[in-house]
Structures are given as C-alpha cells and as structure tokens.
C-alpha cells in the first residue's frame, strides 16, 4: 500500500490552526506540529501557523533531540513582523536554556540565557507597550538569581556556541 499526505482545503486553515493551538495546550506538540505543517503546505507564510509550529518545536526541547533549536529558529525567522520574530527567537533561546539547565548542562544554559536576554531586550525596544519580553526577561533573571552554579557559569569564560550536552 502507498499512502500520501492529503492537502487541506484553504477554507479549513483557520479551523486547523485552532486545532493545532488546542493540541499544544494539551501538551501534544507533535500533533500541533503536524497540523501546522499541513497549514503551511497550503499557505507557507501563515503567521499564526508559523508561531504555533515554532512553539510546538520548543515544547520538545526537553527531549534533548538534536536540531530542535535550529528548527525553531528557522521557523521563527520566517515571521514577517520584526517584533514577533525577535520576541519568539528570545522564547526559543529561553526554552533552550531551561532545557539545558534541567539536564545540568550549565555552560550551554548560560550561553542560551545570554542569547535570550539579547532578543528580549531587542523585542522590548521594538514594542515597549507590550509586557511579554519584560516578563520573560524577569523570569530568566529569577532563574539565574536562585542558582549559584548558573550565575557562576554566566560569569565564566566559555564557548559562545550552544550545543546539547556540555
């Protein structure tokens, strides 16, 4: 037997995106990702599908699977709005930092937190009326302030690239 992907009708894209968001809320990122890819096959620049797809990819960072950060960055770089692109890139780096931290990959976590701070600061400058980058910045600061090992790693010289596994 041979099976092929079926193409969504353009009229169902909005319902499909809502379904993808629902699966993300249910902590089923692979389902959300699949739906977003179906939407993007019809409309490659669908901004909400790109956001949900990128976030669904970041939901899987804790698995430690190689290439997920790069995949999320690639998706978020397709966002047309400079604020949305910058903010979501910060989210990707923040979530990568947290995943590294959970696996005790302290040096990679420190480098990823630094990247997140850069993006959140840029996003805040682009849209100072929106609280999201500031709230995420503060969460990162709170994580750093409660972990001496991580604070020490932030001060220590290290490689600038981030890789899963220290």
N, C-alpha and C positions, 0 to 999 in steps of 0.2 A: 504494500500500500504506500501511496505517496500523498503526503499532506502538505499544503501550502497555507501561508498566512492569508487571511481574508482582510480586505480593505474596508475600513469604516466608511459609511456614507458621511459626507460633510455635514449633513443635518444632525448627526448624533454626536458631534465633537463636544459640545457643551455638556451633555449628559455623561459622556465618557470621562471628561476632566473631573466632573463632580464625583464620579465613581472612583477615580484614582485618588482624589483627596480623601475619600472615605476609607479606602484601603490603607492609606498612610496613617490615618487616625486609628485604625485597627492594628497598627504595628505589623503590617504586611507589606513591606517596601517592595518586595519582588513583584507583587501583584500590581501595585501602583506604577512601578517602572514599566511593566509590560503594557499597561493601558496607555501610559504617556507615549511610549514608542509607537503604538497604534495611531494615536492622535497626530504625532509628529510625522508619520508616514503620509498623512493627508495634508497637513499644514506644518511644514518644517519650522516655521517661525512662531508657532503658537506660544505666546509668552507665559501663560499660566501653566501649560503642559511642561514647558522648559523648567519653570520654577519647581513644580512638583517632582519632576524627574530628578533634578539635581538634589533636592532634599531627600528623595527616596534613596538615592545613591549614598548620601551622607548617613542615612539611617543604618546602613550596613557597615559603617567604618569599624564597629566593634568586632566584626568577624576577623579583621586583620588581613582580609583578602587584598593582595597586591593590585594596584592600579585603580582602586576606587577613588582616591583623592584626585588623581589625574582625570578620571572620568567626570567627577562632579565639577571640577574646574572647567573642563571643556564645555560642559552643558551651560554653566553659569556665564561663561564668556559670550554665549550667544544671546544673552538678554540685551534688548535694544536700549533700555533706559539705563543711563550711567549710574544712577543711584541704586537701582535694583541689582545691577551687575556687581557693583562694588560691595554692597551690603551682603549679597548672597555668597560672594567669594570669601568675605570675612566669616560667614557662618560655616562654610566648608572648612576653612583653616581652624576655626574654633573647635568644630566637632572632631577634626583630625587630632588636634591637641589633646582633647579629652580622651579619645580612644588610645592614644599613645600613653597618656598618663595612667589610664586603667590597666594597661599592660606593663606598667612600670618602665616604660621606655622614656625616661625622664629627659634626656637631651633632645630627642625628637619632639617631645611635648613642648619643651621650652621654645624651640625654634618655630614650631607651629603656632604657639600662642603669640610670639612676636609678629608673625605674618598676619594673624587675625587682628591684632591691635592696629596694624598699619591700615588694613582695609576698613575697619570700623571707624577709624579717625577720618579717613577719606570720605566715607559714606556720610558721616555726621556733617562734614563740611559741605557736602552736596545738598543735604536736606536737613538743616538744623532744626526744622519744625517737627521732625519725626523722631520719636524716642528710641526706636529699636536699636540702632547702633550703640547708643549710650548705655542702654540696658544690658546689651551683650558684653560691652566693654567692662561694665561693672561686675558682671558675673565672672568674667575671666580674672579680674583683679581679686575678687573674693577667693577664687580657687588658689591663686598664687599666694595670697596673704595667709592662707591656712595650711600651707605645705612648705616647710623649710627646705626640703630637698629640691623641690621645684624652684623655689626662689634662688637657691644656690646655683642651680643649673642655668637659670636666666642670667646670672652674673658671670658664669664661667665661659671661657672661650670654647667654641665648638665649631663643627662644620655647619655651613649655612643651609645645606640641603636637608630635607626631611625624608626619612625612609622608615618603613615599618620594620621594627626590630632594631634595637640600639646596638 
